[in-house]
Amino acid sequence: MADASYNTGKSSTSVLMSRLIKATNIKRFIDKHASCMKVEPFYEYIRQKCNEIGIVPEQVIKRSDIERTYGHQLFRGLRTPSRDKVIQLAFGFEFGVEETQKLLKIARKSILYPKIKRDAAILFCINRGMSISDAQAVLEELGISLLGEGDRNGKD
C-alpha cells in the first residue's frame, strides 16, 4: 500500500497537521492516524525514483560524487545517509528544490533553509540545475564547507 504521508501530496499532510493542532489527546491522535504517519524507508524511495526516472543507481551515485561502495550501501539500505549525502543524492538525481526537500524529509533530515547561508547557496545551485561539481565550486568560492566535507565514512 502507498505511503499516505508522502505519496498523497501536500493536502494529506496539511489535513493531518490541522487535526493534530485541534487534537486534545496525543495518544488518541496517534492511534487514530497511525496508518498515514508512516514514511517509507529511504532506500526504497531512492530505488523507486531510479525506476521512475529510468536510471540505474550507479548513474546517480556517480553524479552525486559519492564513493561507489558507500553509495550502493545506501541503495541497499545498509547505511543511513548524513544530510549532506542526501543532498548529494539529490544532485545525482538532478532533483529540483521541491524534490530535494522531499528527499530530505523522507531521510528524516532537516530541509534546506534559505536563512542559513550554506543552505541558501545549495538551494541556489539546485534551483539552477547545477551539477554537484559546480555546486561545490560555488560553496568553495563563498568560503562555505563543501558537501560531504564533514562526513566521516558517510556520517556527519
Secondary structure, 3 states (H helix, E strand, C coil): CCCHHHHCCHHHHHHHHHHHHHCCCHHHHHHHHHHHCCCCCHHHHHHHHHHHHCCCHHHHHHHHCCCHHHHHHHHHCCCCCCHHHHHHHHHHHCCCHHHHHHHHHHCCCCCCCCCCHHHHHHHHHHHCCCCHHHHHHHHHHCCCCCCCCCCECCEC
